[in-house]
Amino acid sequence: MKRYVSSVFLFLFFLYSTAVFSNAQTNTVKSELTFEQIFNKTKNLNPEMKDCQAKLAIKINAKTFITIRLNLDGDFYYKAKDKFKINLKRTPAYLQKHPQIFSWQLPNTKEYNTSVDAKEDINGAECYVLTLKPKQEMGDLLLNKIWINALNFTIAKQSFNYKNNGYIEVFQNYKKINDFWIFDNIKANFSFPKIRLNAEVNAFYSDYKFNQNLPDSLFK
């Protein structure tokens, strides 16, 4: 009887160990994706989308020496893989300087030293964390971090650190239309103590149109 119990115990322990080892292997595989693999999956998120355009509504609440509230309307244009344009009236200078927060455009990794950090959760979604440090001086930019959803490879969050404690934090929410992952809305927080600027920007995208053969001249 004791031998039988011992055999059962060893068998159960074997099953448990196998399951644990299998899970460990799975987790290891997930965590061993390289920077290039993660980055390229995000860069090639919508391989069939040649171009798109959408209506763009932006709400701004900014504080400098005074409080400024603006509601802006315009158009957003994108052409694979690295062209985009935003038409807005009365665009504040700090938005003109950082238009990439409204687009899917990703940085040229050749200009950065890159690494993959430990995963983090953003709004309940497990994300890869990519870090990019400029190899050479790049204006005031010191560091760019990108949080990429580990399930669908959309960008959940980006942050940009600048000299003099300047900082931009961007949360990006997606929806799926016509099998394309596209922006639903984004929220960006600007903080530049040197010029006493703090701003919250919310952007909302609607009325998407896809693959209209937008001309290159539109983006010049």
C-alpha positions in Angstrom: 0.0 0.0 0.0 2.8 2.4 0.9 4.6 1.6 -2.3 1.3 2.3 -4.2 0.8 5.7 -2.5 4.4 6.6 -3.2 4.0 5.7 -6.8 0.9 7.8 -7.1 2.6 10.7 -5.4 5.6 10.5 -7.7 3.3 10.4 -10.7 1.4 13.5 -9.6 4.6 15.3 -8.8 5.9 14.4 -12.3 2.7 15.9 -13.9 3.0 19.0 -11.8 6.7 19.5 -12.6 6.0 19.0 -16.3 3.2 21.6 -16.2 5.4 24.1 -14.3 8.3 23.5 -16.7 6.0 23.9 -19.7 4.6 27.2 -18.4 8.1 28.4 -17.6 9.2 27.6 -21.2 6.2 29.5 -22.5 6.9 32.6 -20.4 10.6 32.4 -21.4 9.7 32.4 -25.1 7.4 35.5 -24.6 10.1 37.4 -22.7 12.9 36.5 -25.2 11.5 38.5 -28.1 14.2 40.9 -29.2 13.7 44.6 -29.5 13.8 44.3 -33.3 11.1 41.5 -33.3 8.7 43.6 -31.1 9.4 46.8 -32.9 8.9 45.3 -36.3 5.6 43.7 -35.3 4.3 47.1 -34.3 5.7 48.8 -37.3 4.0 46.3 -39.6 0.7 46.3 -37.6 -1.5 47.0 -40.7 0.3 45.5 -43.7 -2.8 46.0 -46.0 -3.4 49.6 -45.1 -1.7 51.8 -47.8 -3.2 55.0 -46.5 -6.0 56.5 -44.5 -7.6 59.8 -43.5 -9.8 60.8 -40.6 -11.5 63.7 -38.9 -9.5 64.9 -35.8 -10.9 66.8 -32.9 -8.6 68.0 -30.2 -9.3 69.4 -26.8 -6.5 71.3 -25.0 -6.3 72.5 -21.4 -3.0 74.3 -20.9 -1.4 76.4 -18.2 1.4 78.8 -18.8 1.2 82.2 -17.3 -2.5 81.9 -18.0 -5.0 79.1 -18.5 -5.8 78.3 -22.1 -8.6 76.1 -23.3 -9.0 75.3 -27.0 -11.2 73.1 -29.1 -9.6 72.3 -32.5 -10.9 70.5 -35.5 -9.0 69.2 -38.5 -7.9 66.3 -40.6 -5.4 63.5 -40.2 -3.7 61.9 -43.1 -1.4 58.8 -43.1 0.5 57.0 -45.9 2.4 53.8 -45.2 4.9 53.6 -43.8 6.3 56.9 -42.7 4.2 59.8 -44.0 1.6 61.7 -42.1 0.0 65.1 -42.0 -2.3 67.0 -39.7 -4.3 70.0 -40.8 -5.4 72.1 -37.8 -6.2 75.8 -37.4 -4.6 77.8 -34.6 -2.2 75.0 -33.7 -0.2 75.8 -30.5 3.6 75.8 -31.0 4.2 72.9 -28.6 1.9 70.7 -30.8 3.6 71.9 -34.0 6.9 70.8 -32.5 5.7 67.3 -31.6 3.2 66.2 -34.3 4.3 62.5 -34.1 2.2 62.0 -31.0 -0.9 62.0 -33.3 0.4 59.4 -35.7 1.7 55.8 -36.0 5.1 57.0 -37.1 7.9 55.3 -35.2 11.4 56.6 -34.7 14.4 55.4 -36.9 16.0 52.9 -34.5 19.4 53.4 -36.2 19.7 56.7 -34.4 19.2 55.1 -30.9 20.7 52.6 -28.5 17.8 50.3 -27.8 16.8 47.8 -25.1 13.9 45.7 -23.8 12.9 46.3 -20.2 10.8 44.1 -17.9 7.1 43.9 -18.9 4.6 46.3 -17.3 0.8 46.5 -17.2 -0.9 49.5 -18.8 -4.6 49.8 -18.1 -4.7 46.0 -17.4 -2.8 45.0 -20.6 0.6 43.3 -20.3 3.1 45.3 -22.3 6.6 45.1 -23.6 8.7 48.1 -22.7 11.2 49.4 -25.2 13.8 52.0 -24.4 15.5 54.2 -26.9 18.4 56.5 -26.1 19.8 58.8 -28.7 23.3 57.9 -29.8 24.1 61.5 -30.5 22.6 64.7 -29.3 19.0 65.0 -30.7 17.8 68.4 -29.7 16.6 68.3 -26.1 15.5 64.6 -26.2 17.2 62.4 -23.7 15.0 59.2 -23.7 12.0 57.7 -25.4 10.1 54.7 -24.0 7.4 52.8 -25.8 4.9 50.4 -24.1 3.6 47.8 -26.7 0.6 45.6 -26.0 2.0 42.0 -25.8 -1.2 40.5 -27.4 -1.9 42.7 -30.4 1.3 44.8 -30.7 -0.5 48.2 -30.6 1.2 51.0 -28.7 -0.3 51.5 -25.3 1.9 54.4 -24.1 4.9 56.5 -25.1 7.0 58.8 -23.0 9.6 61.4 -24.0 12.1 62.8 -21.5 13.8 66.1 -22.3 16.5 68.3 -20.8 15.5 70.6 -17.9 12.9 68.0 -16.7 10.7 68.4 -19.8 8.4 65.4 -20.3 5.6 64.2 -22.6 3.4 61.2 -21.8 1.0 59.7 -24.4 -1.7 57.1 -23.9 -3.0 55.6 -27.1 -6.3 53.8 -27.4 -7.1 51.7 -30.5 -10.2 50.2 -32.2 -10.4 47.8 -35.1 -12.1 48.8 -38.3 -11.9 46.8 -41.6 -9.3 44.6 -39.9 -7.1 47.7 -39.3 -6.0 48.7 -35.8 -6.4 52.5 -35.8 -6.6 55.3 -33.2 -9.8 55.8 -31.4 -8.4 58.5 -29.1 -5.2 59.6 -27.4 -4.4 61.5 -24.3 -1.1 63.4 -24.0 0.4 65.3 -21.0 3.0 67.9 -21.6 5.2 69.3 -18.8 8.0 71.7 -19.5 9.0 73.5 -16.3 11.6 75.8 -18.0 8.8 77.6 -19.9 6.2 77.0 -17.2 4.0 74.9 -19.5 1.7 72.1 -18.4 -0.9 70.9 -20.8 -3.4 68.0 -21.3 -4.3 67.2 -24.8 -7.1 64.8 -25.8 -7.5 63.8 -29.5 -10.5 62.0 -31.0 -10.5 60.3 -34.4 -13.6 59.6 -36.5 -14.9 59.1 -40.1 -12.0 57.0 -41.3 -11.4 56.3 -45.0 -8.9 53.8 -46.1 -6.7 53.1 -49.2 -7.7 56.1 -51.3 -4.3 56.3 -53.1 -3.4 59.6 -51.4 -0.7 61.4 -53.4 2.8 61.9 -52.0 2.4 65.7 -52.8 -0.2 65.9 -50.0 2.5 65.2 -47.5 5.1 67.8 -48.7 
